[in-house]
Amino acid sequence: FDGPGQQAEQMATLTSYWGGFGFCFFFVVPARQVLVLLMPCFLLGIDVVILGHFCQMYS
């Protein structure tokens, strides 16, 4: 038999858990979309840098 104090503690833990989850969800999802949008630019930039190095080496 759970005491009222323990039950309240469980509720608080659950609430903080879901609060943290919601916080992460709302901030991570837009961040992920931004990352997905930036990734091709990032990869393209790396390719350009690598190609530039090769061109300098062989020219």
N, C-alpha and C positions, 0 to 999 in steps of 0.2 A: 504493500500500500504506500503510494507516494504521498509525502507531506505537501502542503500547499507551497511551502518555500521551494522545495525541489522542483515542483511543477512550474513555478514562476521562473526558476533558473533555466529550466529546459526551454521555456517559451522565449526567454531573453536570448539564449544561445541560438535558437532557431531563427529569431528575428534578425540578429546580427549577421547570421550566416546568409540569409536571403538578402539582407541589405547589402552585404559585401558582394554577393553574386550579382545583384541588380546593378550595383555601381560598376563592377567589372564589365558586365554585359553592355551597359550603355556607353562606356568609354572605349571598350575594346573593339566593338563592332565598327564604329566609324573609323577608328584607327586602322583596323584591318582593311577597310575599303580604301583608305588613303594609301596604305602600303601597297595594295594591289595595283592602284593607279600609278604609284611612283616606281614600282618594280621594273617595268619595261624601260623607263627613263634611266634608272640606275644601271640596269644591265647594258643598255645602249651606251651609256657613259663609260662603263668599264671596257666594252668592246672598242670604243673609239680610242681610249687610252692605250690599250694593248696593241691595236693596229698602228697607232701613232708611233709606239716604241719600235715595232717591227719595221715600219717604213724608215725610221731614222737609222736603224741598225743596217738595213740593206741598201740605203741610198748612198 
